[in-house]
Amino acid sequence: MKILVAGSSGLIGTALCSRLEREGHEVVRLVRREPAQGELRWDPEAGELEQETLEGIEAAVHLGGRNIAAGRWTAAVKEQLRQSRVQTTQLLATRLAGLAVPPRVLVCASAVGIYGHRRDEELDEESDTGEGFLAELGRAWEGASAVAAEAGIRVVQARLGIVLSRRGGALAKMLLPFRLGLGGKIGDGRQYVSWISLEDAVAALICAVENDALRGPVNLTASQPVTNAELTRTLGRVLRRPTLLPLPVFAAKLVLGELAEEGLLASQRARPTRLLEAGFEFAYPELEGALRHALTS
């Protein structure tokens, strides 16, 4: 297929484009700079994306969005987080919906943060969304693709958990302190972490593109979420380092404020019910195997 990818330079986007091309698809990357061959330029802040350049696109994947964990959430940062997700999704969905022949499918990234803090409650795609900034952002983010669905495009909201890779994301930030023996659980460590290997995240996105049975919210998480304490112990075991220095709640909140409360201390025990029902098979279903692979690939 001819597949449009927005957010192609990020951790997941880079891996996705590489795999799509290996499988014989034609990948068209949406970029903000001067485009090279195989690229199209857009400027979401200015609302610029020439519709005619999208003719012939058969599927689209949108992975764009400013890093949630880049720093404290000031009012300005929150607005940037919102615009980088909601505004870009709405622009792309609107342009695709207006094509004479729209693509078959639009897969938009979302996140399990949409469920809010739910302690040990098991969450699937039928669960209610939660409260807080991330939940509100998630609802607006997913809602921005509605215009595409109304035009008959199959829309999938890929609710990603923490993606495990040494090249970026949460794991990359954890490696240095853990390798120095300074790692530990956050707070009491009981909060659940929904995770997925980078390889499985990419494979699940491709499954969402290719499988006509998938539409609406789809949890892109491994089927065995773990507590923060278990994640800490497992990473320490893989790295052969002690994990005896917990990060107190007050210290996390002092440094990161609201980001700590919703990003580090919130609990989401998500299960990929719709992926499993679609027959998806995880290459790395268990945390230790996923971590060992992430650290060597």
Backbone as JSON, one array per atom type, in Angstrom:
{
  "sequence": "MKILVAGSSGLIGTALCSRLEREGHEVVRLVRREPAQGELRWDPEAGELEQETLEGIEAAVHLGGRNIAAGRWTAAVKEQLRQSRVQTTQLLATRLAGLAVPPRVLVCASAVGIYGHRRDEELDEESDTGEGFLAELGRAWEGASAVAAEAGIRVVQARLGIVLSRRGGALAKMLLPFRLGLGGKIGDGRQYVSWISLEDAVAALICAVENDALRGPVNLTASQPVTNAELTRTLGRVLRRPTLLPLPVFAAKLVLGELAEEGLLASQRARPTRLLEAGFEFAYPELEGALRHALTS",
  "N": [[0.83, -1.2, 0.0], [0.28, 2.36, -0.35], [1.39, 4.34, 2.05], [0.88, 6.89, 4.34], [2.84, 8.54, 6.75], [2.88, 10.33, 9.66], [4.92, 11.96, 12.04], [7.2, 10.54, 11.62], [9.88, 10.65, 12.28], [10.25, 10.08, 14.92], [10.75, 7.83, 17.76], [9.02, 5.51, 17.51], [7.95, 5.99, 14.98], [10.2, 5.97, 13.25], [11.02, 3.27, 13.41], [8.67, 2.06, 12.51], [8.4, 3.02, 9.82], [10.68, 1.91, 8.67], [10.13, -0.85, 8.87], [7.75, -1.05, 7.37], [8.68, -0.39, 4.82], [10.49, -2.47, 4.4], [8.67, -4.49, 4.12], [7.61, -3.97, 1.69], [5.87, -1.85, 1.25], [4.95, 1.42, 0.06], [6.18, 4.22, 1.5], [5.2, 7.39, 2.58], [6.41, 10.22, 4.02], [5.33, 12.66, 6.31], [6.57, 15.84, 6.83], [7.99, 18.73, 8.51], [9.96, 20.34, 7.55], [11.78, 21.38, 4.56], [10.74, 19.27, 2.03], [12.14, 16.09, 1.06], [12.7, 13.52, -1.44], [9.98, 11.3, -1.48], [8.7, 12.46, 0.62], [6.32, 14.71, 2.17], [5.45, 18.08, 2.8], [4.17, 19.72, 5.69], [2.55, 22.19, 7.75], [1.37, 22.26, 10.64], [0.75, 24.16, 12.64], [0.18, 26.45, 11.22], [-1.9, 25.53, 9.81], [-1.43, 24.33, 7.35], [-1.53, 22.08, 4.79], [-1.42, 20.67, 1.84], [-4.12, 19.49, 0.12], [-4.26, 18.13, -2.33], [-1.84, 16.85, -2.58], [-2.13, 14.57, -1.19], [-3.51, 12.74, -2.63], [-4.14, 9.43, -3.64], [-3.15, 8.19, -1.4], [-3.42, 5.34, 0.58], [-3.54, 4.47, 3.18], [-3.09, 5.86, 6.45], [-0.93, 6.83, 9.09], [-0.71, 8.37, 12.14], [1.57, 9.62, 14.31], [2.46, 11.78, 15.69], [3.36, 14.25, 18.2], [4.24, 16.23, 20.99], [6.71, 15.37, 23.44], [5.46, 14.01, 26.35], [6.77, 13.78, 28.79], [8.78, 15.7, 28.92], [9.29, 17.77, 30.68], [8.29, 19.89, 33.49], [4.76, 20.53, 33.76], [3.8, 23.36, 32.79], [1.38, 25.98, 32.2], [1.8, 26.85, 29.59], [3.25, 24.72, 28.48], [1.37, 22.67, 28.65], [-0.51, 23.58, 26.79], [1.01, 23.41, 24.47], [1.39, 20.63, 24.37], [-1.22, 19.86, 23.92], [-1.85, 21.14, 21.43], [0.03, 19.93, 19.75], [-0.98, 17.44, 19.45], [-3.88, 17.39, 19.23], [-4.48, 19.49, 17.38], [-2.88, 18.8, 15.16], [-3.87, 16.26, 14.51], [-6.52, 16.85, 13.86], [-6.2, 18.49, 11.6], [-4.95, 16.72, 9.75], [-6.88, 14.65, 9.6], [-9.07, 16.05, 8.57], [-8.15, 16.86, 6.03], [-7.72, 14.37, 4.81], [-10.3, 13.35, 4.86], [-11.53, 14.97, 3.03], [-10.73, 14.15, 0.52], [-11.26, 12.97, -2.84], [-11.13, 10.23, -3.19], [-10.9, 8.81, -0.33], [-8.45, 7.51, 2.06], [-8.31, 4.04, 3.12], [-7.95, 3.63, 5.82], [-7.2, 5.28, 8.91], [-4.84, 5.45, 11.3], [-4.39, 6.59, 14.46], [-2.18, 7.71, 16.95], [-2.68, 7.31, 20.44], [-2.99, 7.2, 24.0], [-2.59, 5.21, 27.01], [-2.92, 6.79, 29.16], [-5.35, 8.01, 28.99], [-7.14, 6.65, 30.56], [-6.79, 7.57, 33.11], [-6.0, 7.59, 36.68], [-6.26, 4.45, 38.0], [-5.73, 2.53, 39.89], [-5.73, -0.86, 40.75], [-7.55, -1.74, 38.92], [-8.65, -3.65, 36.18], [-8.33, -2.77, 32.81], [-9.91, -2.44, 29.73], [-10.7, -1.8, 26.26], [-13.35, -1.14, 26.47], [-13.66, 0.1, 28.84], [-14.44, 2.95, 30.91], [-13.19, 6.26, 30.27], [-10.85, 8.32, 32.16], [-10.07, 10.74, 34.74], [-8.4, 13.94, 34.99], [-5.53, 15.72, 33.59], [-4.19, 14.24, 31.51], [-6.14, 12.38, 30.78], [-8.18, 14.07, 29.86], [-6.8, 15.27, 27.75], [-6.38, 13.02, 26.16], [-9.01, 12.34, 25.39], [-9.71, 14.58, 23.84], [-7.77, 14.37, 21.87], [-8.33, 11.89, 20.63], [-10.9, 12.49, 19.81], [-10.44, 14.32, 17.81], [-10.12, 13.01, 15.44], [-12.59, 12.44, 14.47], [-13.83, 13.57, 12.2], [-12.73, 12.18, 10.08], [-13.72, 9.59, 10.45], [-16.42, 10.11, 10.07], [-16.41, 10.54, 7.38], [-16.28, 8.05, 6.38], [-13.9, 6.72, 6.64], [-12.03, 4.13, 8.07], [-11.19, 4.35, 11.38], [-8.66, 4.05, 13.76], [-7.8, 4.3, 17.11], [-4.86, 4.18, 18.6], [-4.03, 3.2, 21.6], [-1.36, 3.65, 23.27], [0.91, 2.06, 25.53], [3.77, 2.32, 27.74], [6.54, 2.33, 25.71], [9.09, 0.08, 25.16], [12.42, 0.64, 24.68], [15.89, 1.02, 24.21], [16.68, 3.18, 22.81], [15.12, 5.4, 23.18], [12.4, 7.15, 24.88], [10.79, 6.14, 28.0], [12.33, 4.0, 29.07], [14.94, 4.49, 28.14], [15.57, 6.77, 29.62], [15.67, 5.72, 32.14], [17.87, 4.08, 32.23], [20.55, 5.05, 32.84], [20.58, 5.91, 35.68], [19.83, 3.41, 36.81], [21.86, 1.69, 35.94], [23.91, 2.75, 37.38], [23.33, 1.86, 39.83], [21.46, 3.29, 41.2], [18.79, 3.09, 40.94], [15.29, 2.59, 41.67], [12.03, 1.78, 43.08], [9.11, 3.84, 42.5], [7.54, 5.84, 44.78], [5.25, 3.81, 46.58], [5.36, 1.81, 44.76], [3.22, 0.33, 43.85], [1.66, 1.09, 41.75], [0.32, 0.32, 38.56], [1.98, -0.44, 35.51], [1.56, -0.17, 32.16], [2.93, -1.67, 29.41], [4.88, -2.14, 26.36], [6.84, -3.84, 23.95], [9.05, -2.26, 21.6], [9.14, -3.51, 19.1], [6.77, -5.01, 19.11], [4.93, -2.94, 19.33], [5.21, -1.67, 16.85], [4.48, -3.79, 15.14], [1.85, -4.11, 15.97], [0.7, -1.69, 15.18], [0.87, -1.98, 12.41], [-0.8, -4.16, 12.16], [-3.18, -2.89, 12.86], [-3.48, -1.23, 10.66], [-3.84, -3.1, 8.6], [-5.85, -4.92, 9.34], [-9.16, -5.15, 8.92], [-11.07, -5.5, 10.86], [-10.45, -4.1, 13.08], [-11.2, -1.16, 14.75], [-11.8, 2.11, 16.15], [-10.97, 2.6, 19.67], [-7.96, 0.93, 20.55], [-6.02, -0.93, 22.65], [-2.6, -0.72, 22.8], [-0.69, -2.51, 24.27], [1.27, -4.82, 26.18], [0.05, -8.05, 27.22], [0.46, -8.53, 29.86], [0.55, -6.44, 32.17], [2.56, -4.76, 34.64], [3.45, -4.03, 38.09], [4.99, -0.98, 39.23], [6.97, -1.6, 41.07], [7.57, -4.24, 40.35], [8.5, -3.84, 37.75], [10.78, -2.35, 38.36], [12.33, -4.22, 39.87], [12.72, -6.19, 37.91], [14.13, -4.86, 35.86], [16.43, -4.21, 37.28], [17.4, -6.79, 37.75], [17.93, -7.67, 35.13], [19.93, -5.87, 34.42], [21.74, -6.49, 36.33], [22.06, -5.05, 38.73], [21.65, -3.43, 41.92], [18.47, -2.39, 43.3], [17.69, -0.43, 45.32], [17.03, 2.1, 46.09], [14.42, 3.85, 46.56], [12.24, 6.3, 45.03], [10.87, 8.84, 46.74], [7.41, 9.86, 47.09], [6.96, 12.58, 47.66], [9.31, 13.75, 46.76], [9.28, 13.21, 44.01], [7.02, 14.7, 43.26], [7.89, 17.21, 43.99], [9.94, 17.73, 42.19], [8.79, 17.29, 39.63], [6.12, 17.99, 39.74], [2.78, 18.13, 38.62], [3.16, 16.38, 36.51], [4.52, 14.24, 37.68], [2.52, 13.19, 39.33], [0.52, 12.33, 37.52], [1.96, 11.02, 35.55], [4.01, 9.35, 36.65], [3.07, 8.26, 39.03], [0.47, 7.51, 38.67], [-1.81, 4.82, 37.98], [-2.33, 2.39, 35.55], [-3.79, -0.42, 34.46], [-3.84, -1.87, 31.86], [-5.28, -3.94, 29.3], [-4.8, -5.65, 26.19], [-7.33, -6.25, 24.76], [-8.78, -6.09, 22.29], [-6.78, -6.35, 20.34], [-5.89, -8.97, 20.88], [-8.24, -10.39, 20.35], [-8.29, -10.01, 17.65], [-6.41, -11.75, 16.83], [-3.74, -11.14, 17.17], [-0.33, -11.79, 17.81], [2.05, -11.56, 20.3], [5.48, -10.84, 20.12], [7.13, -10.44, 22.25], [5.92, -11.16, 24.99], [6.41, -11.19, 27.74], [7.81, -9.32, 30.43], [10.59, -9.47, 31.25], [11.88, -10.76, 29.08], [11.28, -8.91, 27.08], [12.66, -6.65, 27.99], [15.33, -7.57, 27.96], [15.66, -7.98, 25.23], [15.24, -5.36, 24.3], [17.48, -4.05, 25.29], [19.54, -5.02, 23.84], [19.11, -4.68, 21.19]],
  "CA": [[0.0, 0.0, 0.0], [0.91, 3.66, -0.22], [1.04, 4.67, 3.43], [1.35, 8.18, 4.84], [3.22, 8.47, 8.16], [3.21, 11.58, 10.35], [5.7, 11.58, 13.2], [8.07, 9.47, 11.12], [11.25, 10.77, 12.79], [10.27, 9.7, 16.32], [11.18, 6.47, 18.09], [8.13, 4.52, 16.91], [7.82, 6.29, 13.56], [11.39, 5.5, 12.54], [10.95, 1.81, 13.33], [7.52, 1.7, 11.68], [8.7, 3.27, 8.41], [11.67, 0.92, 8.25], [9.48, -2.16, 8.68], [6.82, -0.96, 6.25], [9.46, -0.42, 3.58], [11.0, -3.85, 4.24], [7.55, -5.35, 3.7], [7.24, -3.63, 0.33], [4.93, -0.73, 1.14], [5.48, 2.73, -0.28], [5.97, 5.1, 2.65], [5.29, 8.83, 2.36], [6.59, 10.84, 5.32], [4.93, 14.07, 6.48], [7.64, 16.54, 7.53], [7.79, 20.16, 8.65], [11.04, 21.02, 6.84], [11.71, 21.23, 3.1], [10.64, 17.82, 1.8], [12.98, 15.36, 0.11], [11.93, 12.52, -2.18], [9.22, 10.42, -0.59], [8.19, 13.24, 1.74], [5.4, 15.81, 1.94], [5.58, 19.09, 3.85], [3.0, 20.34, 6.29], [2.79, 23.12, 8.85], [0.11, 22.17, 11.38], [0.44, 25.39, 13.37], [-0.4, 27.39, 10.26], [-3.02, 24.86, 9.12], [-1.03, 24.12, 5.96], [-1.32, 20.74, 4.25], [-2.1, 20.72, 0.54], [-4.92, 18.29, 0.0], [-4.0, 17.39, -3.57], [-0.63, 16.03, -2.44], [-2.49, 13.34, -0.5], [-4.21, 11.84, -3.54], [-3.51, 8.13, -3.82], [-2.8, 7.59, -0.12], [-4.36, 4.26, 0.9], [-3.61, 4.34, 4.64], [-2.32, 6.91, 7.12], [-0.61, 6.6, 10.5], [-0.29, 9.65, 12.75], [2.25, 9.35, 15.58], [3.04, 13.02, 16.16], [3.0, 14.78, 19.52], [5.35, 16.61, 21.86], [7.0, 14.45, 24.53], [4.72, 14.29, 27.57], [7.65, 13.8, 29.96], [9.94, 16.55, 28.65], [9.52, 18.7, 31.77], [7.1, 20.25, 34.28], [3.63, 20.96, 32.96], [3.3, 24.72, 32.95], [0.22, 26.23, 31.34], [2.27, 26.93, 28.2], [3.61, 23.37, 28.05], [0.11, 21.93, 28.45], [-1.09, 24.02, 25.52], [1.84, 22.82, 23.41], [1.07, 19.21, 24.32], [-2.54, 19.75, 23.3], [-1.79, 21.51, 20.03], [0.84, 18.97, 18.98], [-1.77, 16.24, 19.26], [-5.24, 17.65, 18.76], [-4.49, 20.33, 16.17], [-2.3, 18.06, 14.03], [-4.8, 15.19, 14.14], [-7.69, 17.44, 13.21], [-5.81, 18.93, 10.26], [-4.74, 15.56, 8.88], [-8.15, 13.96, 9.4], [-9.91, 16.88, 7.71], [-7.65, 16.8, 4.66], [-7.96, 13.03, 4.28], [-11.75, 13.2, 4.68], [-11.95, 15.75, 1.86], [-10.25, 13.58, -0.74], [-12.26, 12.31, -3.68], [-11.03, 8.83, -2.78], [-10.19, 8.83, 0.95], [-7.76, 6.27, 2.4], [-9.14, 3.03, 3.78], [-7.79, 3.61, 7.27], [-6.35, 6.25, 9.59], [-4.45, 5.0, 12.64], [-3.86, 7.73, 15.22], [-1.67, 7.39, 18.27], [-3.29, 7.82, 21.66], [-2.2, 6.68, 25.12], [-3.38, 4.64, 28.11], [-3.2, 7.87, 30.11], [-6.76, 8.39, 28.86], [-7.91, 5.98, 31.6], [-6.57, 8.2, 34.4], [-5.45, 6.77, 37.76], [-7.3, 3.45, 38.26], [-5.21, 1.56, 40.85], [-5.52, -2.21, 40.2], [-8.67, -2.08, 38.04], [-8.27, -4.1, 34.84], [-8.91, -1.85, 31.84], [-9.85, -2.74, 28.3], [-11.2, -0.71, 25.42], [-14.73, -0.81, 26.85], [-13.63, 0.82, 30.12], [-14.61, 4.4, 30.86], [-11.99, 7.08, 30.4], [-10.7, 8.79, 33.52], [-10.02, 12.15, 35.07], [-7.07, 14.52, 34.99], [-5.1, 16.36, 32.35], [-3.9, 13.27, 30.45], [-7.41, 11.82, 30.31], [-8.85, 15.1, 29.06], [-6.04, 15.39, 26.52], [-6.64, 11.83, 25.36], [-10.34, 12.43, 24.79], [-9.66, 15.57, 22.77], [-6.88, 13.81, 20.85], [-9.09, 10.88, 19.88], [-12.06, 13.13, 19.18], [-10.03, 15.12, 16.65], [-10.16, 12.19, 14.22], [-13.99, 12.12, 14.17], [-14.19, 13.99, 10.85], [-12.33, 11.11, 9.16], [-14.7, 8.5, 10.6], [-17.67, 10.55, 9.46], [-16.24, 10.45, 5.93], [-16.24, 6.64, 6.01], [-12.57, 6.15, 6.84], [-11.9, 3.33, 9.29], [-10.27, 5.05, 12.26], [-8.18, 3.31, 14.92], [-7.05, 5.07, 18.09], [-3.89, 3.24, 19.18], [-3.74, 3.64, 22.96], [-0.05, 3.08, 23.57], [1.52, 2.07, 26.84], [5.19, 2.67, 27.68], [7.22, 1.57, 24.66], [10.42, -0.26, 25.68], [13.54, 0.7, 23.75], [17.04, 1.75, 24.76], [16.94, 4.33, 21.95], [14.29, 6.54, 23.53], [11.28, 6.89, 25.75], [10.99, 6.0, 29.44], [13.42, 3.07, 29.39], [16.22, 5.16, 27.89], [15.82, 7.69, 30.73], [15.9, 4.95, 33.35], [19.06, 3.23, 32.16], [21.73, 5.57, 33.52], [20.53, 5.72, 37.14], [19.79, 2.0, 37.17], [23.19, 1.13, 35.73], [24.76, 3.25, 38.46], [22.85, 1.3, 41.09], [20.67, 4.31, 41.87], [17.39, 2.9, 40.58], [14.38, 2.08, 42.69], [10.61, 1.99, 42.79], [8.6, 5.19, 42.7], [6.51, 5.74, 45.81], [5.14, 2.45, 47.12], [5.59, 0.87, 43.67], [2.04, -0.5, 43.56], [0.99, 1.55, 40.54], [0.54, -0.56, 37.41], [2.61, 0.12, 34.31], [1.21, -0.88, 30.92], [4.13, -1.55, 28.59], [4.92, -2.94, 25.14], [8.13, -3.72, 23.28], [9.01, -1.45, 20.38], [8.81, -4.39, 17.97], [5.34, -5.34, 19.15], [4.17, -1.72, 19.04], [5.24, -1.5, 15.39], [3.68, -4.86, 14.55], [0.44, -3.85, 16.28], [0.27, -0.59, 14.31], [0.67, -2.55, 11.08], [-2.03, -4.95, 12.28], [-4.3, -1.95, 12.83], [-3.61, -0.78, 9.27], [-4.21, -4.18, 7.68], [-6.99, -5.72, 9.81], [-10.39, -4.36, 8.81], [-11.92, -5.72, 12.03], [-10.06, -3.18, 14.15], [-11.6, 0.23, 14.62], [-12.0, 2.71, 17.45], [-9.84, 2.45, 20.59], [-7.27, -0.36, 20.63], [-4.89, -0.83, 23.57], [-1.33, -1.27, 22.32], [0.05, -2.85, 25.47], [1.43, -6.25, 26.38], [-1.08, -8.61, 27.97], [0.84, -8.71, 31.26], [1.03, -5.23, 32.82], [3.25, -5.05, 35.9], [3.54, -2.88, 38.99], [6.26, -0.26, 39.15], [7.95, -2.36, 41.86], [8.01, -5.39, 39.55], [9.33, -3.3, 36.67], [12.07, -1.98, 38.96], [13.07, -5.45, 40.19], [13.09, -6.9, 36.69], [15.18, -4.11, 35.19], [17.64, -4.41, 38.08], [17.89, -8.16, 37.51], [18.49, -7.72, 33.78], [21.17, -5.08, 34.42], [22.59, -6.99, 37.43], [22.32, -3.93, 39.61], [20.68, -3.33, 43.01], [17.4, -1.39, 43.12], [17.38, -0.23, 46.74], [16.83, 3.52, 46.38], [13.12, 4.32, 46.06], [12.01, 7.73, 44.87], [9.68, 9.17, 47.54], [6.35, 10.59, 46.39], [7.12, 14.03, 47.82], [10.42, 14.19, 45.93], [8.82, 13.19, 42.62], [6.12, 15.83, 43.05], [8.66, 18.44, 44.13], [10.72, 17.94, 40.97], [8.01, 17.25, 38.4], [4.78, 18.52, 39.91], [1.63, 17.38, 38.1], [3.68, 15.3, 35.66], [4.8, 13.09, 38.55], [1.27, 12.63, 39.82], [-0.22, 11.65, 36.45], [2.83, 10.23, 34.69], [4.82, 8.37, 37.36], [2.37, 7.68, 40.17], [-0.84, 7.0, 38.24], [-1.82, 3.37, 37.71], [-3.2, 1.91, 34.47], [-3.61, -1.87, 34.26], [-4.56, -2.05, 30.59], [-5.14, -5.21, 28.58], [-5.04, -5.45, 24.76], [-8.4, -7.18, 24.42], [-9.15, -6.08, 20.86], [-5.67, -6.93, 19.59], [-5.91, -10.42, 21.07], [-9.39, -10.91, 19.62], [-7.95, -9.96, 16.22], [-5.43, -12.78, 16.54], [-2.38, -10.63, 17.24], [0.59, -12.55, 18.67], [3.16, -10.75, 20.78], [6.81, -11.44, 20.06], [7.73, -10.3, 23.58], [4.77, -11.02, 25.89], [6.83, -11.1, 29.13], [8.63, -8.13, 30.64], [12.03, -9.71, 31.27], [12.33, -11.0, 27.71], [11.18, -7.66, 26.34], [13.77, -5.78, 28.42], [16.61, -8.12, 27.46], [15.72, -7.69, 23.8], [15.36, -3.91, 24.12], [18.82, -3.6, 25.66], [20.55, -5.58, 22.92], [18.72, -4.44, 19.79]],
  "C": [[0.87, 1.25, 0.0], [0.46, 4.24, 1.11], [1.69, 5.98, 3.85], [1.68, 8.03, 6.33], [3.59, 9.86, 8.66], [3.88, 11.21, 11.67], [6.72, 10.51, 12.86], [9.48, 9.53, 11.67], [11.36, 10.39, 14.27], [10.69, 8.25, 16.51], [10.33, 5.42, 17.37], [8.05, 4.74, 15.41], [8.99, 5.8, 12.74], [11.34, 3.99, 12.35], [9.81, 1.36, 12.44], [7.83, 1.88, 10.2], [9.68, 2.24, 7.87], [11.02, -0.42, 7.98], [8.51, -2.13, 7.5], [7.55, -1.05, 4.91], [10.05, -1.8, 3.34], [9.91, -4.78, 3.74], [7.0, -4.96, 2.34], [6.24, -2.51, 0.16], [5.67, 0.53, 0.69], [5.15, 3.69, 0.85], [6.17, 6.56, 2.23], [5.33, 9.49, 3.73], [6.11, 12.29, 5.3], [5.99, 14.76, 7.32], [7.35, 18.04, 7.58], [8.86, 20.97, 7.92], [10.81, 20.91, 5.33], [11.72, 19.75, 2.75], [11.66, 17.3, 0.8], [12.1, 14.37, -0.63], [11.24, 11.59, -1.19], [8.66, 11.13, 0.63], [7.2, 14.31, 1.27], [5.54, 16.79, 3.11], [4.21, 19.51, 4.37], [3.43, 21.27, 7.4], [1.51, 23.17, 9.67], [-0.26, 23.45, 12.11], [-0.22, 26.42, 12.47], [-1.59, 26.78, 9.51], [-2.71, 24.52, 7.67], [-0.75, 22.64, 5.68], [-2.12, 20.67, 2.96], [-2.79, 19.39, 0.27], [-4.55, 17.46, -1.23], [-2.76, 16.51, -3.47], [-0.94, 14.69, -1.78], [-3.24, 12.36, -1.4], [-3.43, 10.54, -3.7], [-3.07, 7.47, -2.52], [-3.87, 6.55, 0.25], [-4.53, 4.04, 2.39], [-2.74, 5.44, 5.23], [-2.12, 6.53, 8.58], [-0.08, 7.9, 11.07], [0.26, 9.38, 14.14], [2.8, 10.62, 16.22], [2.57, 13.41, 17.55], [4.23, 15.08, 20.35], [5.48, 15.63, 23.02], [6.3, 14.89, 25.82], [5.65, 14.53, 28.76], [8.87, 14.69, 29.78], [10.24, 17.53, 29.78], [8.22, 19.01, 32.5], [6.0, 20.79, 33.37], [3.2, 22.37, 33.37], [2.08, 24.88, 32.05], [0.63, 26.26, 29.88], [2.62, 25.54, 27.66], [2.35, 22.55, 27.79], [-0.53, 22.31, 27.12], [-0.31, 23.46, 24.35], [1.56, 21.33, 23.25], [-0.27, 18.99, 23.61], [-2.47, 20.03, 21.8], [-1.04, 20.48, 19.19], [0.1, 17.66, 18.73], [-3.12, 16.54, 18.59], [-5.25, 18.41, 17.44], [-3.95, 19.56, 14.97], [-3.24, 16.96, 13.56], [-6.0, 15.73, 13.39], [-7.37, 17.88, 11.79], [-5.66, 17.74, 9.32], [-6.06, 14.85, 8.58], [-9.06, 14.73, 8.45], [-9.46, 16.79, 6.26], [-7.91, 15.42, 4.04], [-9.45, 12.83, 3.99], [-12.23, 13.92, 3.43], [-11.48, 15.23, 0.54], [-11.38, 12.94, -1.53], [-12.3, 10.81, -3.39], [-10.23, 8.8, -1.47], [-9.44, 7.52, 1.18], [-8.7, 5.3, 3.12], [-9.1, 3.18, 5.29], [-6.89, 4.75, 7.73], [-6.1, 5.71, 10.99], [-3.8, 6.17, 13.35], [-3.37, 7.26, 16.58], [-2.54, 8.03, 19.34], [-2.47, 7.21, 22.8], [-3.11, 6.16, 26.22], [-3.61, 5.66, 29.21], [-4.64, 8.35, 30.06], [-7.62, 7.76, 29.95], [-7.75, 6.63, 32.97], [-5.96, 7.23, 35.4], [-6.51, 5.77, 38.21], [-6.84, 2.34, 39.2], [-5.06, 0.18, 40.22], [-6.69, -2.67, 39.32], [-8.16, -2.51, 36.67], [-9.04, -3.27, 33.81], [-8.8, -2.42, 30.44], [-10.53, -1.6, 27.55], [-12.64, -0.31, 25.73], [-14.78, -0.02, 28.15], [-13.85, 2.32, 29.91], [-13.26, 5.09, 30.88], [-11.99, 7.73, 31.78], [-10.72, 10.29, 33.68], [-8.57, 12.63, 35.08], [-6.68, 15.07, 33.63], [-4.87, 15.35, 31.23], [-5.17, 12.64, 29.91], [-8.16, 12.82, 29.43], [-8.14, 15.27, 27.72], [-6.32, 14.21, 25.6], [-8.0, 11.88, 24.68], [-10.36, 13.43, 23.64], [-8.85, 15.06, 21.59], [-7.65, 12.8, 19.99], [-10.28, 11.51, 19.17], [-11.71, 13.91, 17.94], [-10.06, 14.33, 15.35], [-11.59, 11.88, 13.77], [-14.38, 12.47, 12.75], [-13.8, 12.92, 9.83], [-13.32, 9.95, 9.23], [-16.03, 8.85, 9.95], [-17.61, 10.48, 7.94], [-16.14, 9.0, 5.45], [-14.88, 5.99, 6.13], [-12.59, 5.32, 8.13], [-10.82, 3.97, 10.17], [-9.95, 4.17, 13.46], [-7.43, 4.27, 15.83], [-6.16, 4.11, 18.87], [-3.45, 3.74, 20.55], [-2.47, 2.95, 23.46], [0.27, 3.13, 25.06], [2.96, 2.53, 26.7], [5.88, 1.74, 26.69], [8.67, 1.35, 25.09], [11.46, -0.27, 24.57], [14.67, 1.47, 24.41], [17.32, 3.02, 23.96], [16.11, 5.56, 22.32], [13.17, 6.15, 24.46], [11.69, 6.69, 27.2], [12.18, 5.12, 29.78], [14.78, 3.74, 29.21], [16.58, 6.1, 29.03], [16.15, 6.94, 32.02], [17.27, 4.28, 33.38], [20.25, 3.77, 32.95], [21.64, 5.41, 35.04], [20.5, 4.25, 37.56], [21.15, 1.34, 36.99], [24.17, 1.59, 36.81], [24.34, 2.71, 39.82], [22.0, 2.26, 41.87], [19.18, 4.18, 41.58], [16.57, 2.36, 41.74], [12.95, 2.35, 42.31], [10.23, 3.43, 43.07], [7.43, 5.12, 43.68], [6.47, 4.34, 46.38], [5.3, 1.38, 46.04], [4.38, 0.04, 43.29], [1.32, -0.08, 42.27], [1.34, 0.66, 39.35], [1.09, 0.22, 36.22], [2.21, -0.76, 33.13], [2.33, -0.63, 29.92], [3.98, -2.39, 27.31], [6.31, -2.78, 24.53], [7.97, -2.88, 22.02], [8.6, -2.3, 19.19], [7.34, -4.73, 17.94], [4.48, -4.12, 18.89], [4.08, -1.48, 17.54], [4.35, -2.54, 14.71], [2.19, -4.62, 14.79], [-0.1, -2.7, 15.43], [0.01, -1.11, 12.9], [-0.58, -3.43, 11.06], [-3.25, -4.04, 12.21], [-4.55, -1.41, 11.43], [-4.27, -1.87, 8.42], [-5.49, -4.92, 8.06], [-8.25, -4.87, 9.84], [-11.31, -4.5, 10.01], [-11.61, -4.74, 13.15], [-10.5, -1.77, 13.81], [-11.88, 0.78, 16.02], [-10.79, 2.49, 18.36], [-9.28, 1.03, 20.58], [-6.07, -0.17, 21.55], [-3.66, -1.5, 22.96], [-0.42, -1.44, 23.54], [0.22, -4.36, 25.51], [0.3, -6.76, 27.28], [-0.77, -8.83, 29.44], [1.4, -7.4, 31.84], [1.64, -5.58, 34.18], [3.19, -3.82, 36.81], [4.89, -2.21, 38.78], [7.34, -1.0, 39.94], [8.47, -3.55, 41.07], [8.87, -4.95, 38.38], [10.73, -2.97, 37.19], [12.92, -3.21, 39.24], [13.57, -6.13, 38.92], [14.2, -6.17, 35.95], [16.5, -4.24, 35.96], [18.25, -5.77, 37.85], [18.54, -8.26, 36.13], [19.83, -6.99, 33.72], [22.18, -5.56, 35.47], [23.03, -5.85, 38.34], [21.28, -3.93, 40.74], [19.64, -2.25, 42.72], [16.85, -1.04, 44.5], [17.07, 1.21, 47.1], [15.51, 4.01, 45.82], [13.07, 5.83, 45.94], [10.75, 8.08, 45.65], [8.68, 9.99, 46.73], [6.6, 12.1, 46.48], [8.24, 14.56, 46.93], [10.02, 14.24, 44.46], [7.93, 14.39, 42.32], [6.86, 17.15, 43.13], [9.39, 18.78, 42.83], [9.83, 18.12, 39.75], [6.58, 17.75, 38.53], [3.7, 17.58, 39.39], [2.05, 16.23, 37.21], [3.97, 14.07, 36.49], [3.52, 12.4, 38.97], [0.56, 11.82, 38.74], [0.65, 10.72, 35.61], [3.58, 9.12, 35.39], [4.05, 7.61, 38.44], [0.99, 7.13, 39.81], [-0.73, 5.55, 37.81], [-2.82, 3.06, 36.6], [-2.86, 0.46, 34.18], [-4.39, -2.27, 33.0], [-4.27, -3.4, 29.96], [-5.51, -4.99, 27.11], [-6.13, -6.38, 24.21], [-8.68, -7.24, 22.92], [-8.03, -6.62, 19.98], [-5.69, -8.45, 19.68], [-7.08, -11.05, 20.32], [-9.15, -10.92, 18.12], [-6.88, -10.97, 15.84], [-3.99, -12.32, 16.61], [-1.55, -11.46, 18.21], [1.79, -11.69, 19.02], [4.48, -11.52, 20.65], [7.47, -11.44, 21.43], [6.61, -10.08, 24.6], [5.15, -10.83, 27.35], [7.87, -9.99, 29.29], [10.12, -8.43, 30.57], [12.58, -9.95, 29.87], [12.31, -9.74, 26.87], [12.32, -6.71, 26.71], [15.1, -6.27, 27.89], [16.75, -7.83, 25.97], [15.95, -6.2, 23.57], [16.79, -3.41, 24.37], [19.9, -4.11, 24.73], [20.24, -5.29, 21.46], [18.89, -2.97, 19.42]]
}
